């Protein structure tokens, strides 16, 4: 089926702009577009946004190593949860993996340090400062 895509959409509860800057520095992410709630052609329904969210990010798209992700502040800082998934970042070399892993770990937490596994010469799990879980790896011979 052509024209079908699944794109991760991340919510940052008021910290989206900070997250985009962090991913730019840590992973070389590039912001493709960004729109704030107060720039929308249609105002949000009354009571939808938490107070102070008018200038927050309504929608953004960005790329990491050519892969598109989408992001928003959401409508409320308290509503953000990042449970039940991780983003898998496959990079070509151990050196690139270490740089990405260390950058993501800055202000975050390491669940599994980078190490060799039976499926990868270099694999580790980290949760970044925004609560997003990552699996950083160099693909093994079977991908």
N, C-alpha and C positions, 0 to 999 in steps of 0.2 A: 504494500500500500504506500503510495507516494503522498507527500504532503503532511505526513503525520510526524509529530515530534513530542517528546516529553522533555520539558524544561524545568529544572528545579526553581522554585519560587521561594525565596527566603524572607522571613519577616524579622525585623530587628527592634521592634518596640521603642522607637525613638532614637536609635543609634545607627540608622542606615547610612547616613553620610559618613560617619566615622568608620563604619565597616568597609564602605567602598574605598576610602582612603587607605585603610589598613591592607585590604587585599591588593590594592595598587602597589603598595610598597612591598608587601610580603610575597606576592605571586605574580606581579606584573599585570594585574587586572586592568582592563581598559573599559571605562564607562562609555556606553554607546548612546544612552539617553537617560535623562532624569527629569521628572516632573513633580513639583510639589503640589500639595492639596490646594493651595491658594492660586495655582496656575491652571487648575482644571477648568474646562469650558462649562462644566456643570458643578455647582456647589454640592458638597456631601449633604445628605439628609440631616436635619437638625438633630443634635445629640449623638451623632455617629462618631465624631472625633472627640478624643480626650482634650481637655483644655490645654492650649499651647501647641497643638499638633498642626495648626493651620500652615505653618511653614515647613513641616516635615515632609519626607519623601513619600509621595503617593505611589509612584512607580519608577523603577529604574531597570535598565538592562545593562549587563556588563559581560565581558568575556574574560576567561582565564585560559590561556594557551589555546585560543581559538574556540573554546566551548562557551556557549551562551548560558548565563544564569539570569534570573530576574530577582528583584528585591523591592522591599517597601518597608516603611516604618510601621505599617499597619495602622490601626486606629487607636491603639491603647498600649502603653508600655507593659501593663500587667498581663496581657493576653498572649505573650510570646512563650512558646515551648518548642524545643528542638529535640524531641524524643523519637526513637524508633527508626532513625536513618543516619547515615554518614555519607559524605561526599568522597568518592574515590578519585584521587589525583594520581594518574599514572604519568611518570616523567621518564626521559630517556636514559639518565645516568644516576649513579649513586650520589655524585656531587650535587646535582640539581635537587635530588630527593632530600639530602641533608639540609640544603639551604631553605627549601620550602618548609620542611618539617620544623626546623629551628625557628623560622619566622612565625609559623602558625602557633608554636608553643609559647612564644613570648606573650606573657599575660594569660596564658591558658593552662591546660594540664595535659600531661602525657599519660595515656593509658597503656601503651606498648611502645617502648623505645625502638628506633630503627634497628632492624636486625635481619639476618638471613632466615628465610623460611623455605619450606619445601616447594612453595609456589613462586617465590620471588627472591632475588639476591639482596633486596633491600626493601623492607616493609615495616611500617609503624602506624600507630593510631594516636591521634591527638585531638583534643577539643580546644578550639581557639577561644579567645577572650569574649566572644559573642555567644558562646555556647554551641557553635556549629562543630559537629564531629567530622573528622577527616581520616581517611586511610591513604597515606602517602606511600607510593610504591614504584619500583622499577619492575615492569612486567618480566615474568620469567619466560622460559622457552615456549610455554604453551599459552602465553598471553594473559 
